[in-house]
Amino acid sequence: MDLSPKQIVGKLDKYIIGQTEAKKAVAIALRNRYRRAQLPVEIREEITPKNIIMKGPTGVGKTEIARRLAKLVKAPFVKVEATKYTEVGYVGKDVEGMVRDLAECAYRLVKAEKEEEVKTKATAAAESRIVKALAEARKEDKGDKSKAVFEEEIAHAFRRGELDNVVVEMEVADVPQPMELVPGGAAISIGNIFEDMFQQRKKKRKLSAKEAFQIALSEESSKLVDDDAIKAEALYRAENDGIIFIDEIDKIAGKGNRNGADVSREGVQRDILPIVEGCTVVTKYGPLKTDFILFIAAGAFHVAAIEDLIPELQGRFPVSVELKSLTKEDFVRILTETENSLTFQYGHLLSVDNINLQFDESAIERIAEISVELNNTSEDIGARRLHTVMEYLLEDISFNAGGDYPVFTLNIDRRYVDEHLQKLTSDRNLKKYVL
């Protein structure tokens, strides 16, 4: 997608409030990818991404910025926790797993795109299978109608959704479930090892017509796409467009915490280093080069500092940005300006039970004030504090709603907020003195 950095920031503003410095950094990194793609191959190979490290408290938008960025350009994206990995040679996940996860994500992304291209043909083929199965299940209703007329009537009824719950028997591919061979290790499917052996294996299942149609649609789509071409494109997309977000990287900073074994801290840093520098990792779709993957690392860095990471790893994250704690104004904007805000979500949730939820400006401001106060007097959990506040605020109405009640409009103002959050706000001053 050909977007300028300003346009990228504008699109991120719809979902994340503030944090302009971090948005600028990721927007420039994304635009540089586009610029690199326009260069001759010999120059392109020399230009590597400028990886980013984000520093800031939890709940201020670090993960969301990376996730929305990837979604914006339909790039393969994985989020991993640095604390989940151990040094090579110890039981647990090794860091190459993040690259294999990226390859898997890219494969699914490309496969979904290719299947969308053949959806019309696949839908027709799947519908034909289901109609035949439904005709067999309802053959007692045929009467003196010809087979073609009977199946046409069933097809029309199925499209209208009238036969969704009719149970049919159909043959489906027998795909073995993945098995985890070691705790925390990779899940390996026997079907991947003996793929040719299981390709023709089928089994009969009894399903509702709606479920059977989805399975048939998936099978028919798979027949119409070239799996080898999908794998090749998935590897290319992962190598050139992939984004790996490494969260909690401050927890593996060696100097910040000297207790316990080193295998899950500096050892992990040393293992991450070659992946970030550029190496080749073998995946089930083929070898994947990590040289041009964009790595975004993030952490709160309360105890450790960025400087406590090993120097070689610091050097591979040349761009460092700090995200600020959220202010009252930020909370107000989060509740009113973002797409699918919490007020929007709760409004739609309660509308199911005929409650029309209305927030006035004074209520929004008071919710923002309380959220900031709670973050200041207890742990600063950023925008996640709003979930706590909103749950307490709407607890009574959520509990009492339901049933065949007429439409009811609930206007939430500052007074309503103070009344329903009294318990939450009255205890906040004591929290500073409780160990």
C-alpha angles and dihedrals in degrees: 000000000000103000127152117231090253091053091048091052089047091055092046089052089068090067108022124049120215122339091117094165093056092045091051091051094052092041091055091047090052094047090049088059090057091046091050091051090057094056128092114273095250092056094038092060091059096054116083127183119268101235119220133221118198123204121194146105122286119278098028097109109272097131094035092055092054094043095048090046091056092045090050093062098026091243123163106262135183130178117207134179113233090211092063093069131081132195117277111273096039128094110267141057118329120215094247085073090078090060092047088050089053091052089051091049091049091049093052091046094051093042091053090051093049092046090051088057092056096036095113094055093041092050092053092049093046092048090051090055093048094046090054091049091048091048089054092048093048100036091126088069093056098091112169095332120124118251092250094050092045093050091046090055091049091048091054092047091048093051089052089054094243094126100041093115098044110117115235133179117228141159115253133178114272103230115181116232117248116259125210105227098191131019108273091003132122119294108238123194120213085219090066091054096045097026097149092048093057098040094089096036113114136174134193119245135180111229141156112266090248093054092043091053092054091050092046091048091053092048094047092047090052090053092054098051129071107242094196091054090049091052092049093049092044091056091048092049092047092049097046105026104024122124123198116193112201109197128192092025090150089067091067095049103122100214095048095066123022097175122104132009121334095222092092097045126033090011089058091047090055090050093048091050099075091046092053092042092051131272140150120263121193112231130175088258094053139278114327124201115216097196096105102033113118111235120200115187124191141182143152093240093202095144103016126042131221086252089062091069114095110276094241091057092046088054091056091058101056096164115071123181131178121216117211130227113262120262130209090263090052092053091049090052092046089055096045112024108038122091112254092010120183092259088053092048096048091045091057094041094054093041086073087068093045095260117139104205117204125182119195124206094259091056093050091050092049092049089051092049093050092047092053092046092051091049090050097047098040133016116330102236095162120214091354086077087073090066090058093046095046093048091053091044095052098032096107097045092044091052096046096041122096137076130069098319122149120251109290127191116215115195111200114203135164093277092053090050093051092048096049097039096044093108092048094049098039092060097047097087092053093054091073090064100040114095 
